C-alpha cells in the first residue's frame, strides 16, 4: 500500500529516494547537503582540476553515488565527458569494452587494440577537444586484480608525466584493504584525493528530517523527539536506511490513524523491515 501524502499533509514524499539519491537531481528533487556531501564535493572538485586518481569509500546508503551523481550532473558537458561503470565484477575484456563504449568507440576484438583505442581517444578528447574524460568505477570492491593492474597502465601517459583524465574509484571500505596490498602500491601512490563517508550524525539526522518535511510543506511535529532518536539509532548513519524506516513508519502511522510518529511506531517500522 503506497504512502498517502494527503494524510500527512505533504505536497510530495521526500523520503522515497534511495539513500537520499533521487532518480534525477533536476526539477524539484530534494537535496540534503550533509558534511559527507560537502567534504566529498570539495575533494572531487580539486581532483577535477588536478586530474588523476581519486578514491571515495563508505558503507552502503551513506550517499557516495548520490554525491558523485550530483557533482557530475553539474559539470559542463563541453569540458567533461563522464563514463560511469556500475559493474565492477566484469572480466578484464568486458571492462575494456565498457570503457570503449563509454568513449563512444566500437571496441576492437583484441585487448591490445582496445587498449590503444582507449588511450588514443582519451588523448584526442584532452588535447584536441579540451574535454576531460571522467571515469567512475563504482562498486570497486569487486574489481579483480587484473583490472586494477590494467587501470594504472591504461592511464599511464607519456611515461606518467601527463594526466589527461580523471579516474574515481568508489565502493565499500573493503577496497582500501585491497589497495593496501603491495601488488597495488603503484596505483595507491597515484591516488591524489581520498575520502571516506562516515554517514549521518545525530544532528544531521534531525536536520535531514526537518528539511525534508519543510521541502514537502509538512509539519515538523510529525516526528516526536523520541522518534528522531529512534530513527538515528535505527538507520546507523545510512540515509537509504533512514528513508526506508521513515516511509514504513509513516505508512504504519497512517494505518493506525495517529497524528504523529512516536518511538514505538519507529520500532515497529524497524522490526517490520528486519522481518521483510
RADAQUI-V54206 format. One record per residue. N is the residue number from 1. RES is the residue in one small letter. OMEGA is omega in radians with two decimals (999 if undefined). NEAR is the number of other C-alpha atoms within 12 Angstrom. Layout:
N:RES:OMEGA:NEAR + N:RES:OMEGA:NEAR
This chain:
1:x:-3.10:10 + 2:x:3.11:15 + 3:x:3.09:25 + 4:x:3.10:21 + 5:x:-3.09:22 + 6:x:-3.10:17 + 7:x:-3.13:25 + 8:x:3.10:32 + 9:x:3.07:24 + 10:x:3.11:23 + 11:x:3.10:19 + 12:x:3.10:24 + 13:x:-3.09:34 + 14:x:-3.11:37 + 15:x:-3.08:38 + 16:x:-3.12:29 + 17:x:-3.12:29 + 18:x:-3.14:27 + 19:x:-3.05:35 + 20:x:-3.03:43 + 21:x:-3.13:33 + 22:x:3.14:28 + 23:x:3.09:20 + 24:x:3.12:20 + 25:x:-3.11:22 + 26:x:3.04:14 + 27:x:-3.02:9 + 28:x:3.14:15 + 29:x:-3.13:22 + 30:x:-3.12:31 + 31:x:3.08:31 + 32:x:-3.10:36 + 33:x:3.09:28 + 34:x:3.07:32 + 35:x:3.08:25 + 36:x:-3.14:33 + 37:x:-3.10:35 + 38:x:-3.11:22 + 39:x:3.13:25 + 40:x:-3.13:37 + 41:x:3.14:32 + 42:x:3.14:20 + 43:x:3.13:29 + 44:x:3.09:40 + 45:x:3.07:27 + 46:x:3.13:20 + 47:x:3.12:31 + 48:x:3.12:34 + 49:x:-3.07:22 + 50:x:-3.06:22 + 51:x:-3.08:31 + 52:x:-3.04:40 + 53:x:3.03:37 + 54:x:-3.11:39 + 55:x:3.13:42 + 56:x:-3.11:44 + 57:x:3.10:37 + 58:x:3.13:35 + 59:x:-3.12:30 + 60:x:3.03:31 + 61:x:-3.10:31 + 62:x:3.01:41 + 63:x:-3.11:45 + 64:x:-3.08:46 + 65:x:3.12:42 + 66:x:-3.12:36 + 67:x:3.13:39 + 68:x:3.09:40 + 69:x:3.14:29 + 70:x:-3.12:30 + 71:x:-3.04:29 + 72:x:3.09:30 + 73:x:3.13:22 + 74:x:-3.11:20 + 75:x:3.06:21 + 76:x:-3.09:17 + 77:x:3.05:17 + 78:x:-3.10:15 + 79:x:-3.09:22 + 80:x:3.02:29 + 81:x:-3.07:32 + 82:x:3.07:35 + 83:x:-3.06:30 + 84:x:3.11:32 + 85:x:-3.13:32 + 86:x:-3.05:24 + 87:x:-3.08:23 + 88:x:3.10:30 + 89:x:-3.13:23 + 90:x:2.96:26 + 91:x:-3.12:20 + 92:x:3.13:26 + 93:x:3.11:24 + 94:x:3.11:23 + 95:x:3.09:33 + 96:x:-3.13:36 + 97:x:3.11:28 + 98:x:3.11:31 + 99:x:-3.14:41 + 100:x:3.11:33 + 101:x:3.13:22 + 102:x:3.12:25 + 103:x:3.12:32 + 104:x:3.12:19 + 105:x:2.95:22 + 106:x:-3.03:19 + 107:x:3.03:26 + 108:x:-3.09:21 + 109:x:-3.08:16 + 110:x:-3.12:16 + 111:x:-3.10:22 + 112:x:3.12:19 + 113:x:3.07:19 + 114:x:3.11:28 + 115:x:-3.13:30 + 116:x:3.11:24 + 117:x:-3.07:27 + 118:x:-3.14:37 + 119:x:-3.13:32 + 120:x:3.14:23 + 121:x:3.10:32 + 122:x:-3.13:40 + 123:x:3.11:27 + 124:x:3.12:19 + 125:x:-3.05:25 + 126:x:-3.03:26 + 127:x:-3.04:19 + 128:x:-3.06:14 + 129:x:3.14:18 + 130:x:3.10:19 + 131:x:3.14:27 + 132:x:3.04:35 + 133:x:3.12:42 + 134:x:-3.14:43 + 135:x:3.09:39 + 136:x:3.11:38 + 137:x:-3.10:41 + 138:x:-3.10:33 + 139:x:-3.02:31 + 140:x:3.11:35 + 141:x:3.14:32 + 142:x:3.12:26 + 143:x:3.10:33 + 144:x:-3.06:24 + 145:x:-3.11:25 + 146:x:-3.14:21 + 147:x:3.11:28 + 148:x:3.11:35 + 149:x:-3.12:23 + 150:x:3.14:24 + 151:x:-3.10:36 + 152:x:3.12:28 + 153:x:-3.14:23 + 154:x:-3.07:36 + 155:x:3.01:35 + 156:x:-3.11:29 + 157:x:3.10:22 + 158:x:3.12:13 + 159:x:3.06:11 + 160:x:-3.14:16 + 161:x:-3.10:12 + 162:x:3.09:18 + 163:x:-3.08:31 + 164:x:-3.04:38 + 165:x:3.07:40 + 166:x:3.09:40 + 167:x:3.12:44 + 168:x:3.10:43 + 169:x:-3.08:47 + 170:x:-3.12:44 + 171:x:3.12:39 + 172:x:-3.11:31 + 173:x:3.14:28 + 174:x:-3.14:23 + 175:x:3.09:32 + 176:x:3.13:28 + 177:x:3.11:18 + 178:x:-3.08:24 + 179:x:3.10:27 + 180:x:3.14:17 + 181:x:-3.06:17 + 182:x:-3.09:14 + 183:x:-3.13:17 + 184:x:-3.09:26 + 185:x:-3.09:18 + 186:x:3.14:21 + 187:x:3.11:33 + 188:x:3.13:28 + 189:x:-3.13:20 + 190:x:-3.12:30 + 191:x:-3.07:29 + 192:x:3.11:27 + 193:x:3.13:32 + 194:x:3.10:32 + 195:x:3.09:31 + 196:x:3.10:30 + 197:x:-3.13:35 + 198:x:3.13:28 + 199:x:-3.10:34 + 200:x:2.99:37 + 201:x:3.11:26 + 202:x:-3.13:25 + 203:x:-3.13:19 + 204:x:3.12:28 + 205:x:3.12:38 + 206:x:3.14:32 + 207:x:3.12:22 + 208:x:-3.12:35 + 209:x:-3.11:41 + 210:x:-3.11:26 + 211:x:3.09:23 + 212:x:3.11:33 + 213:x:3.10:29 + 214:x:3.11:23 + 215:x:-3.12:25 + 216:x:-3.14:25 + 217:x:-3.12:21 + 218:x:-3.14:25 + 219:x:3.09:23 + 220:x:-3.10:26 + 221:x:3.12:22 + 222:x:-3.13:32 + 223:x:3.09:31 + 224:x:3.09:23 + 225:x:3.13:23 + 226:x:3.12:21 + 227:x:3.13:32 + 228:x:3.08:37 + 229:x:-3.14:27 + 230:x:3.11:30 + 231:x:3.12:44 + 232:x:3.14:34 + 233:x:-3.07:24 + 234:x:-3.07:32 + 235:x:3.11:35 + 236:x:3.08:26 + 237:x:-3.09:33 + 238:x:3.10:36 + 239:x:3.12:48 + 240:x:-3.13:33 + 241:x:3.12:36 + 242:x:3.11:46 + 243:x:-3.10:38 + 244:x:-3.13:34 + 245:x:-3.14:41 + 246:x:-3.13:46 + 247:x:3.13:36 + 248:x:3.13:33 + 249:x:3.12:40 + 250:x:3.11:40 + 251:x:3.11:31 + 252:x:3.14:33 + 253:x:3.10:30 + 254:x:3.14:25 + 255:x:-3.14:19 + 256:x:3.12:17 + 257:x:3.11:16 + 258:x:-3.05:19 + 259:x:3.11:21 + 260:x:-3.12:30 + 261:x:3.10:38 + 262:x:-3.09:28 + 263:x:3.13:27 + 264:x:3.13:24 + 265:x:3.10:35 + 266:x:3.13:38 + 267:x:3.07:29 + 268:x:3.14:28 + 269:x:3.14:33 + 270:x:-3.14:32 + 271:x:3.13:18 + 272:x:-3.12:19 + 273:x:3.10:22 + 274:x:-3.09:15 + 275:x:-3.06:8 + 276:x:999:9
